[in-house]
Amino acid sequence: MSTEISVPDIGDFESVEIIEILVKPGDVVKKNDPIVTLESDKSSVEVPSPFAGKISSLKVKIGDKVSKGSVLAIIEDGEIDAS
């Protein structure tokens, strides 16, 4: 099953810039692995993957402006290690 990874609520902002993309389609990520880095006027924030899986596509590029709820990537669910 594919699921969207979106920008979480990371504070009071209308839009922030994507300054780094840390994954590419085909990459396998673990829960909490960083996906992108966002930069506001005050700080830079890495957005983690909410779960493990394989990145099937990216929906953003460096320089894009995003806000809470913007889709960053599509991830295919992987087996989650319960240990």
N, C-alpha and C positions, 0 to 999 in steps of 0.2 A: 504494500500500500504506500502511496506517495503522500507526503505531508508538506505543507508550506512552513518555512522558517521565516518568521517576521520580526520586525524591530520591536523589542519589548519596551515597556515604560522605563526609561532611564533618566527621567527628570523633566524639568520644565523647559521644553524646546518645541519650536514649530517644525524646524527641519535641520538636519545635520548632514555633513558630507561624509561619504565613504572615502577613506584615505588609504585603505589597504584591504585586499581580498586575500584571505588566508587559505582558501580551498579552491579546487577546480572540479568540474564534473568528473565523476568516476572515483573521487577520493572517498575513502571510508573514514568516518569520524566516530569518536566515542562521545558519550554524553559529556557536556561541558567543554568539549574542544572548541577553540575560537573559530568563528566563521569569517567575520569581517571586523574591521576597526572603524569606528565612527568618530568624527571630531566635531565638537561644538566649540563655541567661543571660549569655553572655560576648561575643557578637558577632552581626553581621548578615551574611548570605551570600547573594549572588545565584546562582541556579541557572541555568546556561546551557543553551541547546538543544544537544543532541549532534550535530545535523545540520540542514541547510536543509530547509525545507518550509512547509506551510500548517497553522496551528493549526485543527483541526476541532472540538475541544471541550475545555473545561476541566473537571477533575474535583475541583477544590478551590475554596474561597472564603477571603477574608480572615478571619483568626481561627481557621481550622482548624489542628489539631495534626497534624503528619505525622512520619514517621520514615523511615529508610533503606528504599528500595524502594517507598514510597508513590507511587501514580500521580498526577502533577500535571496532565497534559494528554495529548491524543491529537494527533499530528501526521501529516499526509499527506506522504509523501516528495515532495520536489521535485527538480528537476534540480540537481545539485551542480556548481558552477563549479570545474573542475579547474585553472584558471590561478592 
